[in-house]
Amino acid sequence: MVALATSIGLPAEEAQTILQSRTFQDAVDSDWDRSHQMGITAVPTFLIGRETAVGAQPYEVLEQFLKANGAKKRGS
């Protein structure tokens, strides 16, 4: 995990300290609980209202998902 943090420019020592002390444990646990309550079991999951698109999707699938759920293009 430290390698992942450093690969995006975060300091290795700070990342290690955060991971060891579990600084964000409550926030992560809260997000996990909320996702579980919403029925989200995979990443990524796209959610609009009660409709979901699960897993990595091609652009066209996501575009149709958005349109089918009332999303409009900016400027339209």
C-alpha positions in Angstrom: 0.0 0.0 0.0 2.8 2.4 0.7 4.1 1.8 -2.9 0.6 2.8 -4.2 0.7 6.0 -2.1 4.2 6.9 -3.3 3.3 6.2 -6.9 0.9 9.1 -6.8 3.3 11.4 -5.0 2.4 11.0 -1.3 5.2 10.8 1.2 6.1 7.2 2.1 6.7 7.9 5.8 3.3 9.7 6.2 1.5 6.9 4.3 3.1 4.3 6.5 2.1 6.1 9.7 -1.5 6.5 8.5 -1.7 2.9 7.6 -0.2 1.7 10.8 -2.3 4.0 13.0 -5.5 3.4 11.0 -6.1 7.1 11.1 -9.1 6.9 8.7 -10.6 3.6 10.1 -13.9 5.2 11.2 -14.5 7.0 7.9 -13.6 3.9 5.9 -15.9 1.7 8.1 -18.7 4.2 7.7 -18.4 4.2 3.9 -18.3 0.4 3.9 -21.4 0.2 6.1 -23.3 2.7 3.9 -22.4 0.8 0.7 -23.5 -2.5 2.2 -26.8 -1.0 3.2 -27.3 0.3 -0.4 -26.6 -3.2 -1.8 -23.3 -2.2 -3.3 -21.1 -5.3 -3.5 -18.6 -4.5 -6.3 -16.3 -1.7 -7.3 -17.0 0.3 -9.4 -20.8 0.6 -8.9 -22.6 3.5 -10.5 -25.8 4.5 -8.7 -28.6 6.8 -9.7 -31.6 6.6 -7.4 -32.2 2.8 -7.0 -30.6 1.9 -10.4 -27.1 0.6 -10.7 -24.5 -0.3 -13.3 -22.0 -2.7 -11.8 -18.4 -3.2 -12.8 -16.2 -1.5 -15.4 -18.4 -0.4 -18.2 -17.7 0.9 -21.7 -18.5 4.6 -22.3 -21.5 3.7 -24.3 -23.1 1.6 -21.5 -22.5 4.4 -19.0 -23.9 7.0 -21.4 -27.1 4.9 -21.9 -27.3 4.4 -18.1 -27.2 8.1 -17.5 -29.7 8.9 -20.3 -32.1 6.2 -19.1 -32.0 7.7 -15.6 -32.7 11.3 -16.7 -29.3 12.8 -17.0 -28.9 15.6 -19.5 -25.8 16.9 -21.3 -24.4 20.1 -19.9 -25.7 23.1 -22.0 -28.7 21.1 -23.2 
